[in-house]
Amino acid sequence: MKILIVGASFGGMTTAYELRKRLSSGQRDITVISKDPRFTFIPSLPWVALGSRSLDQISFDLAGSFARKDIEFVHAGVTRIEPETRQVFTDAGEYAYDVLVIATGHRSANEAVPGLGPFDGPGHSLMSPPEAEKARSAFSI
Ligand SMILES: Cc1cc2nc3c(=O)[nH]c(=O)nc-3n(C[C@H](O)[C@H](O)[C@H](O)COP(=O)(O)OP(=O)(O)OC[C@H]3O[C@@H](n4cnc5c(N)ncnc54)[C@H](O)[C@@H]3O)c2cc1C
């Protein structure tokens, strides 16, 4: 059974490891696709913003971690999904699946609130690694 998991953060990684544990090696063929090559421990982003940790210190390389568990890892962004033909399209090729798990997280719609930073007004977001680094630069001025 070809299992495709999109997203390799808490949701995607936990799903991949849990399925690997529950299915026998003959039953499973697991591939994880993520647009980020590293797992970042998001709850530690405030430390990055305040300068007490670097992003490297709170993240690790996904490829090596999945390889050790015999899980295929693809570093690519998903651009389209075709449920009818069971195919996922990425900027690095197409992938067929029997079972698809979508674990791409949430997106904050701060822009929907006029005056709310960082899109429309002052303020910083600590929701993602780039935003935390941007906050650190701003705080250290
Ligand atoms: C500052 C902060 C502190 C927090 N503290 C806690 C805490 O103490 N306890 C707690 O339980 N939760 C905490 N949270 C919430 C927690 O971090 C999130 O609930 C968690 O990260 C959600 O995990 P996820 O796997 O669902 O999605 P995400 O972490 O958002 O990961 C999404 C994954 O999908 C991938 N992806 C997205 N789109 C695509 C695409 N098009 N193609 C390929 N890959 C894609 C990304 O690369 C990533 O791998 C905190 C959050 C923040 C911001």
The ligand as a Tripos MOL2 file, in Angstrom:
@<TRIPOS>MOLECULE
LIG
   53    58     1     0     0
SMALL
NO_CHARGES

@<TRIPOS>ATOM
      1 C1          5.3210   30.1600   19.2240 C.3       1 LIG1
      2 C2          4.5120   28.8960   19.2510 C.ar      1 LIG1
      3 C3          4.5060   28.0790   20.3930 C.ar      1 LIG1
      4 C4          3.7520   26.9090   20.4230 C.ar      1 LIG1
      5 N1          3.7680   26.1350   21.5510 N.ar      1 LIG1
      6 C5          3.0640   24.9770   21.5780 C.ar      1 LIG1
      7 C6          3.0780   24.1540   22.7410 C.ar      1 LIG1
      8 O1          3.7010   24.4540   23.7530 O.2       1 LIG1
      9 N2          2.3420   23.0090   22.7210 N.ar      1 LIG1
     10 C7          1.6130   22.6370   21.6130 C.ar      1 LIG1
     11 O2          0.9540   21.5790   21.6490 O.2       1 LIG1
     12 N3          1.6030   23.4130   20.5020 N.ar      1 LIG1
     13 C8          2.2850   24.5550   20.4580 C.ar      1 LIG1
     14 N4          2.2430   25.3430   19.3420 N.ar      1 LIG1
     15 C9          1.4420   24.8940   18.1870 C.3       1 LIG1
     16 C10         2.2030   23.8520   17.3830 C.3       1 LIG1
     17 O3          3.4820   24.3400   17.0040 O.3       1 LIG1
     18 C11         1.3660   23.5290   16.1370 C.3       1 LIG1
     19 O4          0.1150   23.0450   16.5580 O.3       1 LIG1
     20 C12         2.0750   22.4940   15.3020 C.3       1 LIG1
     21 O5          3.2710   23.0120   14.7430 O.3       1 LIG1
     22 C13         1.1510   22.0150   14.1980 C.3       1 LIG1
     23 O6          1.8040   20.9630   13.5530 O.3       1 LIG1
     24 P1          1.3660   20.4890   12.1230 P.3       1 LIG1
     25 O7          2.1970   19.2840   11.7700 O.co2     1 LIG1
     26 O8         -0.1260   20.3110   12.1090 O.co2     1 LIG1
     27 O9          1.6380   21.6860   11.1270 O.3       1 LIG1
     28 P2          2.9150   22.6270   10.9150 P.3       1 LIG1
     29 O10         3.8250   22.6180   12.0900 O.co2     1 LIG1
     30 O11         2.3600   23.9350   10.4590 O.co2     1 LIG1
     31 O12         3.6900   21.9330    9.7160 O.3       1 LIG1
     32 C14         3.1890   21.9120    8.4000 C.3       1 LIG1
     33 C15         4.1020   21.0450    7.5390 C.3       1 LIG1
     34 O13         3.5380   20.9980    6.2290 O.3       1 LIG1
     35 C16         4.5340   21.3610    5.2680 C.3       1 LIG1
     36 N5          3.8310   21.9990    4.1470 N.ar      1 LIG1
     37 C17         2.9080   22.9990    4.1770 C.ar      1 LIG1
     38 N6          2.4650   23.2800    2.9440 N.ar      1 LIG1
     39 C18         3.1260   22.4350    2.1170 C.ar      1 LIG1
     40 C19         3.1090   22.2260    0.7030 C.ar      1 LIG1
     41 N7          2.3220   22.9500   -0.1090 N.pl3     1 LIG1
     42 N8          3.9230   21.2830    0.1830 N.ar      1 LIG1
     43 C20         4.7280   20.5310    0.9840 C.ar      1 LIG1
     44 N9          4.7830   20.6770    2.3250 N.ar      1 LIG1
     45 C21         3.9920   21.6180    2.8720 C.ar      1 LIG1
     46 C22         5.5000   22.2770    6.0180 C.3       1 LIG1
     47 O14         6.7550   22.2990    5.3710 O.3       1 LIG1
     48 C23         5.5300   21.5500    7.3790 C.3       1 LIG1
     49 O15         6.4260   20.4490    7.3030 O.3       1 LIG1
     50 C24         2.9900   26.5250   19.2720 C.ar      1 LIG1
     51 C25         3.0160   27.3310   18.1110 C.ar      1 LIG1
     52 C26         3.7580   28.5030   18.0960 C.ar      1 LIG1
     53 C27         3.7700   29.3380   16.8560 C.3       1 LIG1
@<TRIPOS>BOND
     1     1     2 1
     2     2     3 ar
     3     2    52 ar
     4     3     4 ar
     5     4     5 ar
     6     4    50 ar
     7     5     6 ar
     8     6     7 ar
     9     6    13 1
    10     7     8 2
    11     7     9 ar
    12     9    10 ar
    13    10    11 2
    14    10    12 ar
    15    12    13 ar
    16    13    14 ar
    17    14    15 1
    18    14    50 ar
    19    15    16 1
    20    16    17 1
    21    16    18 1
    22    18    19 1
    23    18    20 1
    24    20    21 1
    25    20    22 1
    26    22    23 1
    27    23    24 1
    28    24    25 2
    29    24    26 1
    30    24    27 1
    31    27    28 1
    32    28    29 2
    33    28    30 1
    34    28    31 1
    35    31    32 1
    36    32    33 1
    37    33    34 1
    38    33    48 1
    39    34    35 1
    40    35    36 1
    41    35    46 1
    42    36    37 ar
    43    36    45 ar
    44    37    38 ar
    45    38    39 ar
    46    39    40 ar
    47    39    45 ar
    48    40    41 1
    49    40    42 ar
    50    42    43 ar
    51    43    44 ar
    52    44    45 ar
    53    46    47 1
    54    46    48 1
    55    48    49 1
    56    50    51 ar
    57    51    52 ar
    58    52    53 1
@<TRIPOS>SUBSTRUCTURE
     1 LIG1         1 GROUP 0 **** ****
